[in-house]
Amino acid sequence: MYSYKLIHFHINDYFKPDFQVLWKRNMIDNPPIAKIDYCNDSDHQSLLIRQGKLYRYRWEELDDCIDEIDDLKELHSFPDNPTYSTWVNQSQWSYPLELYGERVFGLLRCRQTAYYQFRIYTSGITELWLSTDDNPVHLKRIMTKSHWKVEEQSTSVIALKKGQNYFIEVIHTQALVKGGVTIEWRYFDGLHRTPYQIIDSSYLLLPLRCDYKASSHQPQRFARRGSQIKKLNIAKQHSILNNNSIAWLKPLLAVDIRRQILPACNYSIPSNIQSISKPMIDLQGPTFVYLMRNHHFYGKNDFVYYNGDNAIACNLSLKRSLALSIVTSYMSSFNLKFNRTYSILEIINVEEKTDTTANHRYFIELLIQHSKSKLIWRIADYLYKGKHFSQLCRLRNLEWDQRIHVSIILAVQQQGNWVKYFIQQVNEYYQLSHDEHFSVVLVDFGSTDVDIKAEINCSLFQRIKLVQLADRYPQFSRSIGIHQGILAVNDPNSIVVAYDLHLNLPHDLIDNIRKRCFRGKTVYMPILLRLHCNASPVDPNGRWEEYGFGIMALYRADYLHVGGYNITQFRYRWGGEDTALLNKLLYHHYDIERVCHPNLYHYFHRRLPWKKDAYITS
């Protein structure tokens, strides 16, 4: 059995292998191997064939993603049925894929009795296991390393004996960035102290057996991240959200009735936005919007999701007493005008958007019922109260229309399954809403993995226009795609929505867009929940994308008025085009509506091929 000693080494605590160089050299895979050729327990098997290698099993094409080591260990095909079987001839390897798991195993041949120390670098998460002999049953985990952990750089000191073989196993999962692992070792034998170095082929040997049971293959966690809180809270919360989600299907109470309830007043852009006098650059716009944080919510939009096991509220809460006072004041005027003809069934939302030097803007959304006919109607109106209006007044220039046309613009290339999913989502919305004032523009850059025309022809929802750009732009560009899609919308008075794949489409999103977009005044940029690996709309767990502005809804005329996307600067760059457009909108004094939208999820997925590599090594 090896032992642990406290021996002083002069440690270089941080190092970075250059996996980019490995990828460029195409150091990806050695030839595949078959178990029958090597794993046969034969004592006659040639040592020459076995020496200088470790087995490498890799799992790809996964239906579920793997963010943690235990995600890999819980796969039905783990540990003995990988997607690919190959080998490595040193303790450094890489693979230019962003979502996979692997185990590398075999025998470590000790040629010098000494005290050894190991260290790991990984772009994912890596466990290093070492046995006390050549039997995998005796494997012990000696180190776990994540790419974001600078600490735990080296193992404790381990005594190994000359001539003894030790079973070694490395388990590695990869997500978000391309993969790579480097394991180095060094030793001190009482006379010599070696520097850290990669373990080369002369120390490696394939084992006679590949199928074995070991503690290294057993998941360590008691429960998946977030699962306990989900059981206690998520089901109840989502039941409430789902019950409220049908409110948007109710018709608005006639505008001529609503106009009689309160005196009219005019909306003006918030004073802090009016004070913007110079063009903004880079992240000035997103920072301005983030720091503004002047929007408070009561009701459906006041909710919590989970990031891991931590409850995270995105929308700021409005005091219940203030929300109820606004509703009470409104309904008092309503009943005074109409002799208590209507009663409240439900308070859906009350919102306050504060302006410290002017009026506070309120938005109320109620379900009411007529006392005689029992018909149910919706009220959804913007109000003012504050410096210039001591009593509530109704904003005449923020009247919205359920019939205003909305066009979703989506640019795609080689994302066939996601295109099908998007069209399916659109059909579900249409079947539920029967919305005749809604359309889609799909801008395609020459996709070959899906027949988009055929998918459109098979769709129940037929207001989908296909714009083909492959002849003019063979390389994908989101900014050009969205821009050309907006130009393809014929109605200048319609709302256009810059959209993305990998999202679910909440059934109330279009209704929310209509409520929050006003020509020449406001732009809606909903905040989505970016789901973690293994999370889903049924089991949501993720982080709010508070600095993401890619989903944007505004009037087509306003998009053109400010100059739209900078398709020269951001032609083939991923990211930045949305913040640059936000900067323009703020300079032109548009009020930015930011709401964490319930059930607006971005699915976890591999990094797309046209996106600039965001490989991070620290």
C-alpha positions as CSV (number, residue, x, y, z in Angstrom):
1,M,0.0,0.0,0.0
2,Y,1.3,3.4,-0.8
3,S,1.7,5.9,2.0
4,Y,1.4,9.7,2.3
5,K,4.3,11.7,3.6
6,L,4.8,15.4,4.3
7,I,7.8,16.2,2.1
8,H,8.6,19.7,1.1
9,F,8.7,20.4,-2.6
10,H,9.2,23.8,-4.2
11,I,5.8,24.0,-6.0
12,N,5.0,26.0,-9.0
13,D,1.4,26.4,-8.1
14,Y,0.0,27.2,-11.5
15,F,0.6,26.1,-15.0
16,K,-1.4,26.1,-18.3
17,P,-0.9,23.6,-21.1
18,D,-1.7,25.0,-24.5
19,F,-4.6,22.8,-25.7
20,Q,-5.1,25.2,-28.6
21,V,-1.7,24.0,-30.0
22,L,-2.8,20.4,-29.6
23,W,-6.0,21.0,-31.5
24,K,-4.1,22.7,-34.3
25,R,-1.7,19.7,-34.5
26,N,-4.8,17.5,-34.9
27,M,-3.8,15.5,-31.8
28,I,-7.3,14.3,-31.4
29,D,-7.5,10.5,-31.6
30,N,-5.4,7.5,-32.1
31,P,-6.9,4.7,-34.2
32,P,-10.0,3.0,-32.6
33,I,-9.5,-0.3,-30.8
34,A,-11.8,-3.2,-30.2
35,K,-12.0,-4.9,-26.8
36,I,-11.5,-8.4,-28.4
37,D,-8.1,-7.3,-29.6
38,Y,-6.8,-6.3,-26.2
39,C,-9.1,-7.1,-23.3
40,N,-9.0,-10.9,-23.4
41,D,-7.3,-11.9,-20.1
42,S,-4.7,-13.8,-22.1
43,D,-1.3,-14.3,-20.5
44,H,0.0,-14.9,-24.1
45,Q,-1.1,-11.4,-25.2
46,S,2.0,-9.6,-26.5
47,L,3.5,-7.2,-24.0
48,L,4.7,-5.3,-27.1
49,I,1.0,-4.6,-28.0
50,R,0.0,-3.5,-24.5
51,Q,2.9,-1.3,-23.6
52,G,3.0,2.4,-24.0
53,K,-0.8,2.9,-23.9
54,L,-3.8,3.7,-21.8
55,Y,-7.4,2.9,-22.8
56,R,-9.5,5.9,-23.6
57,Y,-13.3,5.5,-23.6
58,R,-15.4,8.6,-24.8
59,W,-19.1,9.2,-24.6
60,E,-20.6,11.6,-27.2
61,E,-23.9,12.3,-28.9
62,L,-25.6,12.4,-25.5
63,D,-29.4,12.9,-25.1
64,D,-28.5,14.6,-21.8
65,C,-25.6,16.9,-21.1
66,I,-22.9,16.2,-18.6
67,D,-21.9,19.0,-16.4
68,E,-20.5,17.1,-13.4
69,I,-18.6,13.9,-13.0
70,D,-21.6,12.1,-11.5
71,D,-23.7,13.0,-14.6
72,L,-21.3,10.8,-16.6
73,K,-21.3,8.0,-14.0
74,E,-25.1,7.9,-14.0
75,L,-25.3,7.2,-17.8
76,H,-26.7,3.7,-18.5
77,S,-23.8,3.1,-20.9
78,F,-21.1,3.9,-18.3
79,P,-18.5,2.5,-17.7
80,D,-18.2,-0.1,-20.3
81,N,-20.1,1.0,-23.4
82,P,-18.6,4.2,-24.8
83,T,-19.4,5.9,-28.1
84,Y,-15.7,5.5,-29.1
85,S,-12.8,3.4,-27.8
86,T,-9.3,4.4,-28.5
87,W,-6.0,4.9,-26.6
88,V,-3.5,7.5,-25.5
89,N,0.3,7.2,-25.3
90,Q,0.9,9.9,-22.7
91,S,-0.8,11.7,-19.9
92,Q,-1.9,14.6,-22.0
93,W,-4.8,14.5,-24.5
94,S,-7.4,16.8,-25.9
95,Y,-10.5,16.7,-28.1
96,P,-12.1,19.7,-29.8
97,L,-15.6,19.1,-28.7
98,E,-17.6,20.9,-26.0
99,L,-19.9,18.3,-24.6
100,Y,-18.6,14.8,-23.8
101,G,-17.3,12.6,-21.0
102,E,-14.5,10.1,-21.0
103,R,-12.5,7.6,-18.8
104,V,-8.8,6.8,-19.4
105,F,-7.4,3.8,-17.6
106,G,-4.6,1.3,-17.5
107,L,-1.4,0.5,-15.6
108,L,1.2,3.0,-14.4
109,R,4.7,1.3,-14.3
110,C,6.9,2.6,-11.5
111,R,10.6,2.5,-12.4
112,Q,12.0,4.3,-9.3
113,T,11.1,3.9,-5.6
114,A,10.4,7.4,-4.5
115,Y,7.8,9.8,-3.2
116,Y,5.6,11.0,-6.0
117,Q,3.3,14.0,-6.5
118,F,0.7,14.5,-9.3
119,R,-1.0,17.6,-10.6
120,I,-3.8,18.1,-13.1
121,Y,-4.8,20.7,-15.6
122,T,-8.2,20.4,-17.2
123,S,-10.6,22.5,-19.2
124,G,-13.5,20.6,-17.6
125,I,-13.8,18.5,-14.5
126,T,-11.3,15.7,-13.9
127,E,-11.0,13.0,-11.2
128,L,-7.6,11.1,-10.8
129,W,-7.8,7.7,-9.2
130,L,-4.8,5.5,-8.3
131,S,-4.7,2.0,-6.9
132,T,-2.4,0.6,-4.2
133,D,-1.4,-2.1,-6.7
134,D,-2.4,-3.4,-10.1
135,N,-5.9,-4.3,-9.0
136,P,-8.6,-1.7,-9.9
137,V,-10.6,-2.8,-6.9
138,H,-8.2,-0.9,-4.7
139,L,-8.6,2.4,-6.6
140,K,-8.6,5.5,-4.5
141,R,-9.4,9.1,-5.6
142,I,-6.3,11.2,-5.1
143,M,-7.5,14.4,-6.7
144,T,-10.5,16.2,-8.3
145,K,-9.8,19.3,-10.4
146,S,-12.0,21.8,-12.1
147,H,-10.8,24.3,-14.7
148,W,-12.0,27.2,-12.5
149,K,-10.2,26.0,-9.4
150,V,-6.7,27.3,-9.0
151,E,-6.3,25.6,-5.6
152,E,-5.9,21.9,-5.1
153,Q,-3.2,22.0,-7.8
154,S,-1.2,19.1,-6.6
155,T,-1.9,15.8,-4.8
156,S,-0.5,14.8,-1.5
157,V,2.9,12.9,-1.7
158,I,2.5,9.2,-2.5
159,A,5.2,6.5,-2.0
160,L,5.5,4.2,-5.0
161,K,7.9,1.2,-5.4
162,K,10.1,0.3,-8.3
163,G,8.9,-2.6,-10.4
164,Q,5.3,-2.4,-9.2
165,N,2.4,-1.6,-11.5
166,Y,-0.3,0.6,-10.2
167,F,-3.8,0.8,-11.8
168,I,-4.7,4.4,-12.8
169,E,-8.0,5.8,-14.0
170,V,-8.9,9.4,-15.1
171,I,-12.6,10.4,-15.4
172,H,-13.3,13.6,-17.2
173,T,-16.4,15.6,-18.2
174,Q,-16.5,18.5,-20.5
175,A,-19.0,21.3,-21.1
176,L,-19.1,24.8,-22.6
177,V,-15.5,24.8,-24.0
178,K,-13.3,22.4,-25.9
179,G,-11.8,19.6,-23.9
180,G,-8.3,18.7,-22.7
181,V,-6.5,17.0,-19.8
182,T,-2.9,17.1,-18.7
183,I,-1.5,15.1,-15.8
184,E,2.1,15.6,-14.7
185,W,4.1,14.0,-12.0
186,R,7.4,14.4,-10.2
187,Y,9.3,12.5,-7.5
188,F,11.9,12.8,-4.7
189,D,14.0,9.7,-3.9
190,G,16.1,11.2,-1.1
191,L,18.8,12.3,-3.5
192,H,17.1,13.7,-6.6
193,R,14.1,16.0,-7.0
194,T,12.6,16.0,-10.5
195,P,10.5,18.8,-12.1
196,Y,6.9,18.2,-13.1
197,Q,6.6,16.4,-16.4
198,I,4.0,14.6,-18.5
199,I,4.0,10.8,-18.0
200,D,5.3,9.4,-21.3
201,S,4.6,6.1,-22.9
202,S,7.4,4.2,-21.2
203,Y,5.5,4.3,-18.0
204,L,2.1,3.2,-19.4
205,L,0.7,-0.3,-20.0
206,L,-2.7,-1.6,-21.1
207,P,-4.4,-3.8,-18.5
208,L,-5.4,-7.4,-19.4
209,R,-9.0,-6.7,-18.2
210,C,-11.2,-3.7,-19.3
211,D,-14.4,-4.7,-17.6
212,Y,-14.1,-4.3,-13.9
213,K,-16.0,-2.9,-10.9
214,A,-14.5,-0.2,-8.9
215,S,-15.4,2.6,-6.5
216,S,-14.3,5.1,-9.2
217,H,-17.4,4.2,-11.2
218,Q,-19.9,5.0,-8.4
219,P,-21.7,8.4,-8.2
220,Q,-20.7,10.3,-5.1
221,R,-23.6,12.7,-4.7
222,F,-26.7,12.0,-2.7
223,A,-29.0,13.9,-5.0
224,R,-28.6,15.9,-8.2
225,R,-28.0,19.6,-7.8
226,G,-31.2,21.5,-7.0
227,S,-33.4,18.4,-6.8
228,Q,-34.3,18.8,-3.1
229,I,-35.4,22.4,-3.4
230,K,-37.3,21.5,-6.6
231,K,-39.3,18.8,-4.8
232,L,-40.3,21.3,-2.1
233,N,-40.9,24.5,-4.0
234,I,-40.8,24.3,-7.8
235,A,-43.9,22.2,-8.3
236,K,-46.0,24.6,-6.2
237,Q,-44.6,27.7,-7.9
238,H,-45.1,26.4,-11.4
239,S,-48.6,25.4,-10.6
240,I,-49.3,29.0,-9.7
241,L,-47.6,30.3,-12.9
242,N,-49.5,27.9,-15.1
243,N,-52.8,28.9,-13.6
244,N,-52.1,32.5,-14.3
245,S,-50.8,31.9,-17.8
246,I,-54.3,31.7,-19.3
247,A,-55.1,35.3,-18.3
248,W,-53.6,36.6,-21.5
249,L,-56.2,34.8,-23.5
250,K,-59.0,36.9,-22.0
251,P,-60.2,39.9,-24.1
252,L,-59.4,43.4,-23.1
253,L,-62.3,45.4,-21.7
254,A,-63.4,47.9,-24.5
255,V,-61.1,50.9,-24.6
256,D,-64.0,53.4,-24.7
257,I,-65.0,52.0,-21.2
258,R,-61.5,52.1,-19.8
259,R,-61.0,55.7,-21.0
260,Q,-63.8,56.8,-18.7
261,I,-62.4,55.4,-15.5
262,L,-59.5,57.9,-14.8
263,P,-58.5,61.3,-16.2
264,A,-56.1,61.2,-19.1
265,C,-52.4,62.3,-19.1
266,N,-49.5,62.0,-21.4
267,Y,-46.5,59.7,-20.9
268,S,-43.0,61.1,-21.1
269,I,-39.6,59.4,-21.3
270,P,-38.0,58.9,-17.8
271,S,-35.7,61.8,-16.9
272,N,-32.5,59.7,-16.5
273,I,-32.9,58.6,-20.2
274,Q,-33.7,62.1,-21.4
275,S,-30.5,63.3,-19.8
276,I,-28.4,61.0,-22.1
277,S,-26.6,63.5,-24.4
278,K,-23.7,61.5,-25.9
279,P,-23.5,58.3,-27.8
280,M,-22.8,55.2,-25.6
281,I,-20.1,52.7,-26.5
282,D,-19.3,49.1,-25.5
283,L,-21.0,48.1,-22.3
284,Q,-22.1,51.6,-21.3
285,G,-25.7,50.9,-22.3
286,P,-26.0,47.5,-20.6
287,T,-24.5,48.9,-17.4
288,F,-26.8,51.9,-17.5
289,V,-29.9,49.6,-17.8
290,Y,-28.6,47.3,-15.1
291,L,-27.9,50.0,-12.6
292,M,-31.2,51.7,-13.3
293,R,-33.2,48.8,-11.6
294,N,-36.3,51.0,-11.1
295,H,-38.9,48.4,-12.1
296,H,-40.9,46.6,-9.3
297,F,-43.5,43.9,-9.6
298,Y,-46.3,42.4,-7.6
299,G,-48.2,39.3,-8.7
300,K,-47.4,36.9,-11.6
301,N,-44.0,38.6,-12.4
302,D,-42.9,38.5,-8.8
303,F,-41.4,35.0,-8.7
304,V,-38.4,32.9,-7.9
305,Y,-36.3,30.3,-9.7
306,Y,-33.3,28.3,-8.6
307,N,-29.6,28.5,-9.4
308,G,-28.3,25.2,-8.0
309,D,-29.8,25.1,-4.6
310,N,-30.1,28.8,-4.2
311,A,-33.4,30.7,-4.7
312,I,-32.9,33.6,-7.0
313,A,-35.4,36.4,-7.6
314,C,-34.8,38.5,-10.7
315,N,-37.7,41.0,-10.8
316,L,-37.7,43.4,-7.8
317,S,-40.7,43.1,-5.6
318,L,-43.3,45.8,-5.1
319,K,-44.8,46.1,-1.6
320,R,-48.1,44.4,-1.4
321,S,-49.6,47.4,0.4
322,L,-48.6,49.8,-2.4
323,A,-49.9,47.4,-5.1
324,L,-53.2,47.0,-3.4
325,S,-53.6,50.7,-2.8
326,I,-53.1,51.4,-6.6
327,V,-55.7,48.7,-7.4
328,T,-58.1,50.0,-4.8
329,S,-57.9,53.5,-6.1
330,Y,-58.4,52.4,-9.7
331,M,-61.4,50.2,-8.8
332,S,-63.0,52.9,-6.7
333,S,-63.0,55.2,-9.7
334,F,-64.3,52.3,-11.8
335,N,-67.2,51.5,-9.5
336,L,-68.0,55.2,-9.2
337,K,-68.4,55.5,-13.0
338,F,-70.2,52.2,-13.6
339,N,-72.2,51.8,-10.4
340,R,-70.4,48.6,-9.2
341,T,-71.1,46.8,-12.4
342,Y,-67.8,44.9,-12.3
343,S,-65.9,43.0,-9.6
344,I,-62.3,41.8,-9.4
345,L,-61.6,38.2,-9.9
346,E,-57.8,38.3,-9.8
347,I,-54.9,40.7,-9.6
348,I,-52.5,39.4,-12.2
349,N,-49.8,42.1,-12.1
350,V,-49.1,45.5,-10.6
351,E,-45.9,47.1,-11.7
352,E,-44.2,50.3,-10.7
353,K,-41.4,52.1,-12.7
354,T,-40.0,54.9,-10.6
355,D,-38.6,58.2,-11.7
356,T,-37.2,60.2,-8.8
357,T,-37.5,63.6,-10.5
358,A,-40.9,63.1,-12.2
359,N,-43.9,60.7,-12.1
360,H,-44.0,57.1,-11.2
361,R,-45.5,54.9,-13.9
362,Y,-47.8,52.0,-12.9
363,F,-49.1,49.1,-14.9
364,I,-52.1,47.2,-13.6
365,E,-53.4,43.9,-15.0
366,L,-56.7,42.6,-13.6
367,L,-59.3,40.0,-14.4
368,I,-62.8,41.4,-13.8
369,Q,-66.3,40.0,-14.2
370,H,-69.5,41.7,-15.2
371,S,-72.1,41.3,-12.4
372,K,-75.0,40.4,-14.7
373,S,-73.6,38.8,-17.8
374,K,-70.8,37.0,-15.8
375,L,-68.5,37.7,-18.7
376,I,-64.8,37.9,-17.8
377,W,-62.7,40.7,-19.1
378,R,-59.1,41.9,-18.7
379,I,-57.9,45.3,-17.8
380,A,-54.3,46.1,-18.6
381,D,-53.5,49.8,-18.4
382,Y,-50.6,52.2,-17.8
383,L,-51.1,54.9,-15.2
384,Y,-49.2,57.8,-13.7
385,K,-48.9,59.2,-10.2
386,G,-46.3,61.4,-8.7
387,K,-44.8,64.8,-9.0
388,H,-47.3,66.3,-11.5
389,F,-50.3,64.0,-10.7
390,S,-51.3,63.5,-7.1
391,Q,-54.1,61.2,-8.2
392,L,-53.9,58.3,-10.7
393,C,-54.3,59.2,-14.3
394,R,-54.5,57.0,-17.4
395,L,-51.7,57.3,-20.0
396,R,-53.5,58.0,-23.2
397,N,-50.3,57.6,-25.3
398,L,-49.6,54.1,-23.9
399,E,-52.7,52.4,-25.1
400,W,-51.9,49.0,-26.5
401,D,-53.8,46.9,-29.0
402,Q,-54.2,43.1,-28.9
403,R,-54.3,43.1,-32.7
404,I,-51.0,44.9,-33.4
405,H,-49.0,42.7,-35.8
406,V,-45.9,40.9,-34.3
407,S,-43.2,39.3,-36.4
408,I,-40.6,37.0,-34.9
409,I,-37.3,37.1,-36.8
410,L,-35.0,34.1,-36.6
411,A,-31.7,33.5,-38.4
412,V,-30.5,29.8,-38.7
413,Q,-27.9,27.6,-40.2
414,Q,-27.4,23.8,-39.7
415,Q,-29.6,23.6,-36.6
416,G,-32.3,21.4,-38.1
417,N,-33.7,19.8,-34.9
418,W,-33.9,23.2,-33.3
419,V,-35.7,24.7,-36.3
420,K,-38.2,21.9,-36.1
421,Y,-38.7,22.5,-32.4
422,F,-39.2,26.2,-33.0
423,I,-41.9,25.6,-35.6
424,Q,-43.5,23.1,-33.3
425,Q,-43.6,25.8,-30.5
426,V,-45.1,28.3,-32.9
427,N,-47.8,25.8,-33.8
428,E,-48.6,25.2,-30.2
429,Y,-49.0,28.9,-29.6
430,Y,-51.2,29.4,-32.6
431,Q,-53.5,26.4,-31.7
432,L,-54.0,27.9,-28.3
433,S,-54.3,31.6,-29.2
434,H,-55.7,31.6,-32.7
435,D,-53.6,34.7,-33.1
436,E,-54.2,36.1,-36.6
437,H,-51.8,39.1,-36.1
438,F,-48.6,37.1,-35.7
439,S,-46.0,35.9,-38.2
440,V,-42.5,34.5,-38.5
441,V,-39.6,35.3,-40.8
442,L,-37.0,32.4,-41.0
443,V,-33.7,33.6,-42.5
444,D,-31.6,30.6,-43.6
445,F,-27.9,30.6,-44.5
446,G,-28.0,27.4,-46.5
447,S,-28.9,24.7,-44.0
448,T,-28.5,21.2,-45.4
449,D,-29.6,19.2,-42.3
450,V,-33.2,20.2,-42.6
451,D,-35.6,20.9,-45.5
452,I,-37.1,24.1,-44.1
453,K,-39.5,24.5,-47.0
454,A,-40.9,21.1,-46.3
455,E,-41.2,21.8,-42.6
456,I,-43.1,25.1,-43.3
457,N,-45.4,23.3,-45.8
458,C,-46.3,20.7,-43.1
459,S,-46.9,23.3,-40.5
460,L,-50.5,24.1,-39.4
461,F,-49.3,27.7,-38.9
462,Q,-48.6,29.0,-42.4
463,R,-47.6,32.7,-41.9
464,I,-43.9,31.7,-42.0
465,K,-41.8,33.5,-44.6
466,L,-38.5,31.9,-45.6
467,V,-35.6,34.2,-46.7
468,Q,-32.6,32.4,-48.2
469,L,-29.3,34.2,-47.9
470,A,-26.8,31.5,-48.7
471,D,-26.1,32.8,-52.2
472,R,-25.3,36.3,-50.9
473,Y,-23.8,35.3,-47.6
474,P,-22.4,31.8,-47.4
475,Q,-21.1,32.4,-43.9
476,F,-23.6,32.7,-41.0
477,S,-24.1,36.1,-39.5
478,R,-26.8,36.7,-36.9
479,S,-26.8,40.5,-37.3
480,I,-27.2,40.3,-41.1
481,G,-29.8,37.6,-40.8
482,I,-32.0,39.5,-38.3
483,H,-31.5,42.7,-40.3
484,Q,-32.6,41.1,-43.6
485,G,-35.5,39.4,-41.8
486,I,-36.7,42.8,-40.5
487,L,-36.5,44.3,-44.0
488,A,-38.6,41.4,-45.3
489,V,-41.5,42.5,-43.0
490,N,-43.9,44.4,-45.2
491,D,-45.9,46.2,-42.5
492,P,-44.0,49.3,-41.3
493,N,-46.3,49.6,-38.3
494,S,-45.6,46.1,-37.0
495,I,-43.5,45.0,-34.0
496,V,-40.5,42.9,-34.9
497,V,-38.7,40.5,-32.5
498,A,-35.1,39.6,-32.8
499,Y,-35.2,36.0,-31.6
500,D,-32.9,33.1,-31.1
501,L,-33.0,29.3,-31.4
502,H,-32.6,27.1,-28.3
503,L,-35.5,28.9,-26.6
504,N,-38.9,27.7,-25.6
505,L,-41.7,30.1,-26.6
506,P,-43.9,31.0,-23.6
507,H,-47.5,31.2,-24.7
508,D,-47.8,34.7,-23.2
509,L,-44.7,36.2,-24.8
510,I,-46.4,37.8,-27.8
511,D,-49.0,39.3,-25.5
512,N,-46.3,40.7,-23.3
513,I,-44.5,42.1,-26.3
514,R,-47.7,44.0,-27.4
515,K,-48.1,45.4,-23.9
516,R,-44.6,46.7,-23.6
517,C,-43.7,48.1,-27.1
518,F,-44.9,51.6,-28.1
519,R,-43.7,53.3,-31.2
520,G,-41.2,56.0,-30.6
521,K,-41.1,55.4,-26.9
522,T,-40.3,51.9,-25.6
523,V,-38.4,48.7,-26.5
524,Y,-38.9,45.3,-24.8
525,M,-35.8,43.2,-24.0
526,P,-37.0,40.3,-21.8
527,I,-34.5,38.7,-19.4
528,L,-34.4,34.9,-20.0
529,L,-33.3,32.1,-17.7
530,R,-30.3,30.3,-19.1
531,L,-30.8,26.7,-18.0
532,H,-27.9,24.7,-16.5
533,C,-26.8,21.4,-18.0
534,N,-29.5,18.7,-17.2
535,A,-32.2,21.3,-16.4
536,S,-35.3,21.7,-18.5
537,P,-38.6,23.6,-18.5
538,V,-40.1,20.8,-16.4
539,D,-37.2,21.0,-13.9
540,P,-35.8,24.6,-14.4
541,N,-32.5,25.5,-12.8
542,G,-30.2,28.2,-14.1
543,R,-29.1,31.8,-14.0
544,W,-30.8,34.9,-15.2
545,E,-29.2,36.5,-18.2
546,E,-29.3,40.1,-16.8
547,Y,-26.5,41.2,-19.2
548,G,-28.1,39.6,-22.2
549,F,-30.0,41.8,-24.7
550,G,-30.3,39.4,-27.7
551,I,-34.1,39.0,-27.5
552,M,-35.4,42.4,-28.5
553,A,-38.9,43.6,-29.5
554,L,-39.6,47.0,-31.0
555,Y,-41.5,48.7,-33.8
556,R,-40.0,48.1,-37.2
557,A,-40.0,51.9,-37.8
558,D,-38.0,52.4,-34.6
559,Y,-35.4,49.8,-35.6
560,L,-34.8,51.6,-38.9
561,H,-35.0,55.1,-37.2
562,V,-31.9,54.3,-35.0
563,G,-30.0,52.6,-37.8
564,G,-30.5,49.0,-36.8
565,Y,-27.7,46.5,-36.3
566,N,-24.2,47.5,-37.2
567,I,-23.8,44.8,-39.8
568,T,-20.4,45.9,-40.8
569,Q,-18.7,45.8,-37.4
570,F,-20.6,42.7,-36.3
571,R,-20.9,40.8,-39.6
572,Y,-19.1,37.7,-38.5
573,R,-18.7,38.4,-34.8
574,W,-20.7,36.5,-32.2
575,G,-22.0,38.9,-29.5
576,G,-21.9,42.6,-29.3
577,E,-24.5,43.5,-32.0
578,D,-27.3,43.6,-29.4
579,T,-25.5,45.9,-27.0
580,A,-24.4,48.2,-29.8
581,L,-28.1,48.5,-30.8
582,L,-29.0,49.1,-27.2
583,N,-26.5,51.9,-27.0
584,K,-28.2,53.5,-30.1
585,L,-31.7,53.2,-28.6
586,L,-30.7,54.8,-25.3
587,Y,-29.0,57.7,-27.2
588,H,-32.3,58.2,-29.1
589,H,-34.1,58.2,-25.7
590,Y,-36.1,55.0,-25.9
591,D,-37.2,53.6,-22.6
592,I,-36.0,50.0,-22.1
593,E,-38.5,47.5,-20.7
594,R,-36.6,44.8,-18.8
595,V,-38.6,42.0,-17.3
596,C,-37.6,38.5,-16.2
597,H,-40.2,36.7,-18.2
598,P,-41.7,33.6,-16.5
599,N,-41.0,30.4,-18.5
600,L,-38.6,32.0,-21.0
601,Y,-35.8,29.5,-21.0
602,H,-32.6,29.1,-23.0
603,Y,-31.6,25.5,-23.3
604,F,-28.1,24.4,-22.5
605,H,-26.4,23.4,-25.8
606,R,-23.0,23.0,-27.4
607,R,-21.3,26.1,-28.6
608,L,-22.3,26.7,-32.1
609,P,-19.7,26.4,-34.9
610,W,-19.9,30.0,-36.1
611,K,-19.4,31.5,-32.7
612,K,-15.9,32.8,-32.0
613,D,-14.1,30.3,-29.7
614,A,-14.5,31.4,-26.1
615,Y,-12.0,28.9,-24.7
616,I,-11.0,30.0,-21.2
617,T,-8.0,28.5,-19.4
618,S,-8.3,30.3,-16.1
